Amino acid sequence: MKKRIRLSLQRLIGNLFGGVFSSYLNAPHGLELDELRQYQPGDDARSIDWKATAKTGKLHTRLKLVDKRVAIVFLVDRSLSEKFGSFVTTKEDVQTAVITLLVHAASETGNEIGFITFTDRIESYSRPGAGEKEALTRLRHILRKTPSGRGTDLRCAIAFANENAPRPALIFIMSDFLAPYNYERTLKTLSSLHEVVPIIISDRVERDVPDSKGILTMHDMETGVTKSVAVSTVAGKPAPYIALLRKLAIDHLAISTGEDEEVWIKKISEFFDRRIRRGVRRRR
């Protein structure tokens, strides 16, 4: 499954940025075997697979994926709300595991990886660089560092990415999106310059409020404030960021702390596959 994610991610990158980089097409020389098919007029004779040809009695060619490299930037939410989890794992645990998986998948074929960590301010910026070992070392370093801020300011993080991320890039926004709703303009700009993939990591307790009467007491981990609200005012109401992502035509991936690793790995793989099948491509 993890190998499938790596291949799907590379196909996605080629599909998204095909108009910016050289064509992402089948070729006799490349990094990964994509398919084995019958010979067609115009195929390079060097790509003929003689074993398959002898076995079937018909000429077959081995086609591989052409090497594609692109800058990938992770916007990583380090606010205190990421430390919440009503199950065994916290949102921060799931976030770290997902980023590590994607770094493995992206860096094996030479993509440059960078990180922007944020709370209610920019905590750190690591410029995109090549190499899986280096990327994972930088990731461990920035995740061990205690953040200066407590809250979440997505507008600040997105604006910083607009100014500093190399263009075009594939940008993953890793957050629970529990933040002031003030970033529509900056997110619209980001999505016009780059390919943006929000990965929303949530917890069931935050998401599934029972549809009933009564008072709900909540404690905000970021501000330290405890307050009570009527359940009827929050139950069944869609999160504002979902409506915004739909408005801007930005696909997002939702992962929960209550899911095990196999579930969210499958979600990631299927998410990439769906985008590839739809033929999503960054057009300029």
Contacts in CASP RR format, 6 or more apart in sequence:
PFRMAT RR
TARGET T0000
AUTHOR 0000-0000-0000
METHOD contacts of the structure
MODEL  1
MKKRIRLSLQRLIGNLFGGVFSSYLNAPHGLELDELRQYQPGDDARSIDW
KATAKTGKLHTRLKLVDKRVAIVFLVDRSLSEKFGSFVTTKEDVQTAVIT
LLVHAASETGNEIGFITFTDRIESYSRPGAGEKEALTRLRHILRKTPSGR
GTDLRCAIAFANENAPRPALIFIMSDFLAPYNYERTLKTLSSLHEVVPII
ISDRVERDVPDSKGILTMHDMETGVTKSVAVSTVAGKPAPYIALLRKLAI
DHLAISTGEDEEVWIKKISEFFDRRIRRGVRRRR
1 262 0 8 1.000
1 265 0 8 1.000
1 266 0 8 1.000
1 269 0 8 1.000
2 101 0 8 1.000
2 104 0 8 1.000
2 105 0 8 1.000
2 265 0 8 1.000
4 269 0 8 1.000
5 101 0 8 1.000
5 102 0 8 1.000
5 105 0 8 1.000
5 265 0 8 1.000
5 268 0 8 1.000
5 269 0 8 1.000
5 272 0 8 1.000
6 104 0 8 1.000
6 105 0 8 1.000
6 106 0 8 1.000
6 108 0 8 1.000
6 109 0 8 1.000
7 32 0 8 1.000
7 65 0 8 1.000
8 269 0 8 1.000
8 272 0 8 1.000
8 273 0 8 1.000
8 276 0 8 1.000
9 102 0 8 1.000
9 105 0 8 1.000
9 106 0 8 1.000
9 272 0 8 1.000
10 31 0 8 1.000
10 32 0 8 1.000
10 65 0 8 1.000
10 68 0 8 1.000
10 109 0 8 1.000
11 24 0 8 1.000
11 65 0 8 1.000
11 272 0 8 1.000
11 276 0 8 1.000
12 272 0 8 1.000
12 275 0 8 1.000
12 276 0 8 1.000
13 24 0 8 1.000
13 68 0 8 1.000
13 70 0 8 1.000
13 111 0 8 1.000
13 170 0 8 1.000
14 21 0 8 1.000
14 24 0 8 1.000
14 68 0 8 1.000
14 70 0 8 1.000
15 24 0 8 1.000
15 275 0 8 1.000
15 276 0 8 1.000
15 279 0 8 1.000
15 280 0 8 1.000
15 281 0 8 1.000
16 170 0 8 1.000
16 195 0 8 1.000
16 280 0 8 1.000
16 281 0 8 1.000
16 282 0 8 1.000
17 24 0 8 1.000
17 68 0 8 1.000
17 70 0 8 1.000
17 168 0 8 1.000
17 170 0 8 1.000
17 195 0 8 1.000
17 281 0 8 1.000
17 282 0 8 1.000
18 24 0 8 1.000
18 281 0 8 1.000
18 282 0 8 1.000
19 281 0 8 1.000
19 282 0 8 1.000
19 283 0 8 1.000
19 284 0 8 1.000
20 168 0 8 1.000
20 282 0 8 1.000
20 284 0 8 1.000
21 68 0 8 1.000
21 69 0 8 1.000
21 70 0 8 1.000
22 66 0 8 1.000
22 68 0 8 1.000
23 66 0 8 1.000
24 65 0 8 1.000
24 66 0 8 1.000
24 68 0 8 1.000
25 66 0 8 1.000
26 34 0 8 1.000
26 35 0 8 1.000
26 63 0 8 1.000
26 64 0 8 1.000
26 65 0 8 1.000
26 66 0 8 1.000
27 44 0 8 1.000
27 63 0 8 1.000
27 64 0 8 1.000
27 65 0 8 1.000
27 66 0 8 1.000
28 44 0 8 1.000
28 46 0 8 1.000
28 47 0 8 1.000
28 61 0 8 1.000
28 62 0 8 1.000
28 63 0 8 1.000
28 64 0 8 1.000
29 64 0 8 1.000
30 64 0 8 1.000
30 65 0 8 1.000
30 66 0 8 1.000
30 67 0 8 1.000
31 64 0 8 1.000
31 65 0 8 1.000
31 66 0 8 1.000
31 67 0 8 1.000
31 109 0 8 1.000
32 64 0 8 1.000
32 65 0 8 1.000
33 62 0 8 1.000
33 63 0 8 1.000
33 64 0 8 1.000
34 63 0 8 1.000
34 64 0 8 1.000
34 65 0 8 1.000
35 63 0 8 1.000
36 49 0 8 1.000
36 52 0 8 1.000
36 60 0 8 1.000
36 61 0 8 1.000
36 62 0 8 1.000
36 63 0 8 1.000
37 60 0 8 1.000
37 61 0 8 1.000
37 63 0 8 1.000
38 58 0 8 1.000
38 59 0 8 1.000
38 60 0 8 1.000
38 61 0 8 1.000
39 48 0 8 1.000
39 58 0 8 1.000
39 59 0 8 1.000
39 60 0 8 1.000
39 61 0 8 1.000
40 61 0 8 1.000
43 61 0 8 1.000
44 61 0 8 1.000
47 61 0 8 1.000
47 62 0 8 1.000
47 63 0 8 1.000
48 59 0 8 1.000
48 60 0 8 1.000
48 61 0 8 1.000
48 62 0 8 1.000
49 60 0 8 1.000
49 61 0 8 1.000
49 62 0 8 1.000
52 60 0 8 1.000
52 62 0 8 1.000
53 59 0 8 1.000
53 60 0 8 1.000
67 109 0 8 1.000
68 109 0 8 1.000
69 109 0 8 1.000
69 110 0 8 1.000
69 111 0 8 1.000
69 112 0 8 1.000
69 130 0 8 1.000
70 111 0 8 1.000
70 112 0 8 1.000
70 168 0 8 1.000
70 169 0 8 1.000
70 170 0 8 1.000
71 111 0 8 1.000
71 112 0 8 1.000
71 114 0 8 1.000
71 128 0 8 1.000
71 165 0 8 1.000
71 166 0 8 1.000
71 169 0 8 1.000
71 170 0 8 1.000
72 102 0 8 1.000
72 106 0 8 1.000
72 111 0 8 1.000
72 112 0 8 1.000
72 113 0 8 1.000
72 114 0 8 1.000
72 128 0 8 1.000
72 169 0 8 1.000
72 170 0 8 1.000
72 171 0 8 1.000
72 172 0 8 1.000
73 113 0 8 1.000
73 114 0 8 1.000
73 115 0 8 1.000
73 116 0 8 1.000
73 128 0 8 1.000
73 161 0 8 1.000
73 165 0 8 1.000
73 169 0 8 1.000
73 170 0 8 1.000
73 171 0 8 1.000
73 172 0 8 1.000
74 99 0 8 1.000
74 102 0 8 1.000
74 103 0 8 1.000
74 113 0 8 1.000
74 114 0 8 1.000
74 115 0 8 1.000
74 116 0 8 1.000
74 171 0 8 1.000
74 172 0 8 1.000
74 174 0 8 1.000
75 116 0 8 1.000
75 118 0 8 1.000
75 157 0 8 1.000
75 158 0 8 1.000
75 161 0 8 1.000
75 171 0 8 1.000
75 172 0 8 1.000
75 173 0 8 1.000
75 174 0 8 1.000
75 175 0 8 1.000
76 95 0 8 1.000
76 99 0 8 1.000
76 115 0 8 1.000
76 116 0 8 1.000
76 117 0 8 1.000
76 118 0 8 1.000
76 142 0 8 1.000
76 143 0 8 1.000
76 174 0 8 1.000
76 175 0 8 1.000
77 95 0 8 1.000
77 118 0 8 1.000
77 119 0 8 1.000
77 152 0 8 1.000
77 157 0 8 1.000
77 174 0 8 1.000
77 175 0 8 1.000
77 176 0 8 1.000
78 117 0 8 1.000
78 118 0 8 1.000
78 119 0 8 1.000
78 123 0 8 1.000
78 143 0 8 1.000
78 147 0 8 1.000
79 118 0 8 1.000
79 119 0 8 1.000
79 120 0 8 1.000
79 147 0 8 1.000
79 149 0 8 1.000
79 150 0 8 1.000
79 151 0 8 1.000
79 152 0 8 1.000
79 179 0 8 1.000
79 222 0 8 1.000
80 119 0 8 1.000
80 150 0 8 1.000
80 151 0 8 1.000
80 221 0 8 1.000
80 222 0 8 1.000
81 91 0 8 1.000
81 151 0 8 1.000
81 152 0 8 1.000
81 176 0 8 1.000
81 178 0 8 1.000
81 221 0 8 1.000
81 222 0 8 1.000
82 90 0 8 1.000
82 91 0 8 1.000
82 92 0 8 1.000
82 95 0 8 1.000
82 175 0 8 1.000
82 176 0 8 1.000
82 201 0 8 1.000
83 90 0 8 1.000
83 91 0 8 1.000
83 92 0 8 1.000
83 221 0 8 1.000
84 90 0 8 1.000
84 91 0 8 1.000
84 203 0 8 1.000
84 206 0 8 1.000
84 221 0 8 1.000
85 91 0 8 1.000
85 203 0 8 1.000
85 205 0 8 1.000
85 257 0 8 1.000
86 203 0 8 1.000
86 204 0 8 1.000
86 205 0 8 1.000
86 257 0 8 1.000
87 203 0 8 1.000
87 204 0 8 1.000
87 257 0 8 1.000
87 258 0 8 1.000
89 257 0 8 1.000
89 258 0 8 1.000
90 257 0 8 1.000
91 176 0 8 1.000
91 201 0 8 1.000
91 202 0 8 1.000
91 203 0 8 1.000
91 257 0 8 1.000
93 257 0 8 1.000
94 201 0 8 1.000
94 255 0 8 1.000
94 256 0 8 1.000
94 257 0 8 1.000
94 264 0 8 1.000
95 174 0 8 1.000
95 201 0 8 1.000
96 143 0 8 1.000
97 261 0 8 1.000
98 174 0 8 1.000
98 199 0 8 1.000
98 201 0 8 1.000
98 255 0 8 1.000
98 264 0 8 1.000
98 268 0 8 1.000
99 139 0 8 1.000
99 172 0 8 1.000
99 174 0 8 1.000
100 136 0 8 1.000
100 139 0 8 1.000
101 265 0 8 1.000
101 268 0 8 1.000
102 172 0 8 1.000
102 268 0 8 1.000
103 113 0 8 1.000
103 132 0 8 1.000
103 135 0 8 1.000
103 136 0 8 1.000
103 139 0 8 1.000
104 132 0 8 1.000
104 136 0 8 1.000
106 113 0 8 1.000
107 113 0 8 1.000
107 130 0 8 1.000
107 131 0 8 1.000
107 132 0 8 1.000
107 135 0 8 1.000
108 132 0 8 1.000
110 130 0 8 1.000
110 131 0 8 1.000
111 130 0 8 1.000
112 128 0 8 1.000
112 129 0 8 1.000
112 130 0 8 1.000
113 128 0 8 1.000
113 129 0 8 1.000
113 130 0 8 1.000
113 131 0 8 1.000
113 135 0 8 1.000
114 126 0 8 1.000
114 127 0 8 1.000
114 128 0 8 1.000
114 129 0 8 1.000
114 135 0 8 1.000
114 138 0 8 1.000
115 124 0 8 1.000
115 125 0 8 1.000
115 126 0 8 1.000
115 138 0 8 1.000
115 139 0 8 1.000
115 142 0 8 1.000
116 122 0 8 1.000
116 124 0 8 1.000
116 125 0 8 1.000
116 126 0 8 1.000
116 157 0 8 1.000
116 160 0 8 1.000
116 161 0 8 1.000
116 164 0 8 1.000
116 165 0 8 1.000
117 123 0 8 1.000
117 124 0 8 1.000
117 125 0 8 1.000
117 142 0 8 1.000
117 143 0 8 1.000
117 147 0 8 1.000
118 152 0 8 1.000
118 153 0 8 1.000
118 154 0 8 1.000
118 156 0 8 1.000
118 157 0 8 1.000
118 160 0 8 1.000
119 147 0 8 1.000
119 148 0 8 1.000
119 149 0 8 1.000
119 150 0 8 1.000
119 151 0 8 1.000
119 152 0 8 1.000
119 153 0 8 1.000
120 149 0 8 1.000
120 150 0 8 1.000
120 151 0 8 1.000
120 152 0 8 1.000
120 153 0 8 1.000
120 156 0 8 1.000
121 148 0 8 1.000
121 149 0 8 1.000
121 153 0 8 1.000
121 156 0 8 1.000
122 156 0 8 1.000
122 157 0 8 1.000
122 160 0 8 1.000
123 142 0 8 1.000
123 145 0 8 1.000
123 147 0 8 1.000
123 148 0 8 1.000
123 149 0 8 1.000
124 142 0 8 1.000
124 145 0 8 1.000
125 160 0 8 1.000
125 164 0 8 1.000
126 138 0 8 1.000
126 142 0 8 1.000
128 166 0 8 1.000
128 169 0 8 1.000
129 135 0 8 1.000
150 222 0 8 1.000
150 223 0 8 1.000
151 179 0 8 1.000
151 222 0 8 1.000
151 223 0 8 1.000
152 175 0 8 1.000
152 176 0 8 1.000
152 178 0 8 1.000
152 179 0 8 1.000
152 180 0 8 1.000
152 222 0 8 1.000
153 179 0 8 1.000
153 180 0 8 1.000
154 173 0 8 1.000
154 175 0 8 1.000
154 177 0 8 1.000
154 179 0 8 1.000
154 180 0 8 1.000
154 182 0 8 1.000
154 183 0 8 1.000
154 187 0 8 1.000
155 180 0 8 1.000
155 182 0 8 1.000
155 183 0 8 1.000
155 186 0 8 1.000
157 173 0 8 1.000
158 173 0 8 1.000
158 183 0 8 1.000
158 186 0 8 1.000
158 187 0 8 1.000
158 190 0 8 1.000
159 186 0 8 1.000
161 171 0 8 1.000
161 190 0 8 1.000
161 194 0 8 1.000
162 186 0 8 1.000
162 189 0 8 1.000
162 190 0 8 1.000
162 193 0 8 1.000
165 171 0 8 1.000
165 193 0 8 1.000
165 194 0 8 1.000
167 193 0 8 1.000
167 194 0 8 1.000
168 193 0 8 1.000
168 194 0 8 1.000
168 195 0 8 1.000
168 282 0 8 1.000
168 284 0 8 1.000
169 194 0 8 1.000
169 195 0 8 1.000
170 194 0 8 1.000
170 195 0 8 1.000
170 197 0 8 1.000
171 190 0 8 1.000
171 194 0 8 1.000
171 195 0 8 1.000
171 196 0 8 1.000
171 197 0 8 1.000
172 197 0 8 1.000
172 198 0 8 1.000
172 199 0 8 1.000
173 196 0 8 1.000
173 197 0 8 1.000
173 198 0 8 1.000
173 199 0 8 1.000
174 199 0 8 1.000
174 201 0 8 1.000
175 198 0 8 1.000
175 199 0 8 1.000
175 200 0 8 1.000
175 201 0 8 1.000
176 200 0 8 1.000
176 201 0 8 1.000
176 202 0 8 1.000
176 203 0 8 1.000
176 206 0 8 1.000
177 198 0 8 1.000
177 200 0 8 1.000
177 239 0 8 1.000
177 241 0 8 1.000
178 206 0 8 1.000
181 240 0 8 1.000
181 241 0 8 1.000
181 244 0 8 1.000
184 244 0 8 1.000
184 248 0 8 1.000
187 196 0 8 1.000
187 244 0 8 1.000
187 248 0 8 1.000
187 250 0 8 1.000
188 248 0 8 1.000
190 196 0 8 1.000
191 248 0 8 1.000
191 250 0 8 1.000
194 282 0 8 1.000
195 282 0 8 1.000
196 250 0 8 1.000
197 251 0 8 1.000
197 252 0 8 1.000
197 253 0 8 1.000
198 245 0 8 1.000
198 250 0 8 1.000
198 252 0 8 1.000
198 253 0 8 1.000
199 252 0 8 1.000
199 253 0 8 1.000
199 255 0 8 1.000
200 241 0 8 1.000
200 252 0 8 1.000
200 253 0 8 1.000
200 254 0 8 1.000
200 255 0 8 1.000
201 255 0 8 1.000
201 256 0 8 1.000
201 257 0 8 1.000
202 254 0 8 1.000
202 255 0 8 1.000
202 256 0 8 1.000
202 257 0 8 1.000
203 256 0 8 1.000
203 257 0 8 1.000
203 258 0 8 1.000
204 256 0 8 1.000
204 257 0 8 1.000
204 258 0 8 1.000
207 256 0 8 1.000
209 216 0 8 1.000
209 231 0 8 1.000
209 234 0 8 1.000
209 235 0 8 1.000
209 236 0 8 1.000
210 231 0 8 1.000
210 235 0 8 1.000
211 231 0 8 1.000
211 235 0 8 1.000
211 236 0 8 1.000
212 231 0 8 1.000
212 235 0 8 1.000
213 230 0 8 1.000
213 231 0 8 1.000
213 232 0 8 1.000
214 230 0 8 1.000
214 231 0 8 1.000
214 232 0 8 1.000
215 228 0 8 1.000
215 229 0 8 1.000
215 230 0 8 1.000
215 231 0 8 1.000
216 228 0 8 1.000
216 229 0 8 1.000
216 230 0 8 1.000
216 231 0 8 1.000
216 234 0 8 1.000
217 226 0 8 1.000
217 227 0 8 1.000
217 228 0 8 1.000
218 226 0 8 1.000
218 227 0 8 1.000
218 228 0 8 1.000
218 229 0 8 1.000
219 225 0 8 1.000
219 226 0 8 1.000
220 226 0 8 1.000
220 227 0 8 1.000
242 252 0 8 1.000
245 251 0 8 1.000
245 252 0 8 1.000
251 271 0 8 1.000
251 275 0 8 1.000
251 280 0 8 1.000
253 267 0 8 1.000
253 268 0 8 1.000
253 271 0 8 1.000
254 267 0 8 1.000
255 264 0 8 1.000
255 267 0 8 1.000
259 267 0 8 1.000
END
